[in-house]
């Protein structure tokens, strides 16, 4: 189980961003009192939902030469 601080380091996000993801329900977690924990399965599911295909999701860049 990962703590928010460990998640922030692992995902290269700020701690406040991790707490925002947890609070919004974007990243599922377990809560024990005031402590949040995320399992590897929950993290992997979150990462799969965030995955984008570059060709389809990125806007086309026009180059002017």
C-alpha positions as CSV (number, residue, x, y, z in Angstrom):
1,X,0.0,0.0,0.0
2,X,1.3,3.4,-1.0
3,X,1.0,6.6,1.0
4,X,0.1,9.9,-0.8
5,X,3.7,11.0,-0.4
6,X,5.0,7.9,-2.0
7,X,2.4,8.3,-4.9
8,X,3.5,11.9,-5.4
9,X,7.1,10.8,-5.8
10,X,6.3,7.8,-8.0
11,X,4.1,9.8,-10.3
12,X,6.2,13.0,-10.2
13,X,3.2,15.0,-9.0
14,X,2.8,17.4,-6.1
15,X,1.4,16.1,-2.9
16,X,-1.5,18.5,-3.2
17,X,-2.3,17.1,-6.7
18,X,-2.3,13.6,-5.3
19,X,-4.7,14.7,-2.5
20,X,-6.9,16.4,-5.1
21,X,-7.1,13.1,-7.2
22,X,-8.0,11.2,-4.0
23,X,-10.6,13.7,-2.9
24,X,-12.3,13.8,-6.4
25,X,-12.4,10.0,-6.5
26,X,-10.2,10.0,-9.6
27,X,-7.8,7.8,-7.8
28,X,-9.4,5.1,-5.7
29,X,-8.0,4.5,-2.2
30,X,-8.5,3.0,1.2
31,X,-9.0,5.4,4.1
32,X,-8.1,4.5,7.7
33,X,-9.1,7.5,9.8
34,X,-7.2,10.4,8.3
35,X,-4.7,8.1,6.5
36,X,-5.1,7.3,2.8
37,X,-3.5,4.3,1.2
38,X,-3.5,3.2,-2.5
39,X,-2.9,-0.4,-3.6
40,X,-0.8,-1.3,-6.6
41,X,-4.0,-2.5,-8.3
42,X,-5.7,0.8,-7.7
43,X,-2.7,2.7,-9.0
44,X,-2.4,0.5,-12.1
45,X,-6.2,1.0,-12.8
46,X,-5.8,4.8,-12.5
47,X,-2.8,4.8,-14.8
48,X,-4.7,2.8,-17.4
49,X,-7.6,5.3,-17.3
50,X,-5.1,8.1,-17.9
51,X,-3.5,6.5,-20.9
52,X,-4.0,8.3,-24.1
53,X,-3.1,7.5,-27.7
54,X,-0.8,10.2,-28.9
55,X,-2.0,10.2,-32.5
56,X,-5.7,10.6,-31.7
57,X,-5.6,12.9,-28.7
58,X,-2.9,15.4,-29.5
59,X,-3.7,18.3,-31.7
60,X,-1.9,18.4,-35.1
61,X,1.0,20.8,-35.2
62,X,1.4,22.8,-38.3
63,X,4.9,23.7,-39.3
64,X,5.6,26.8,-41.4
65,X,8.9,26.7,-43.1
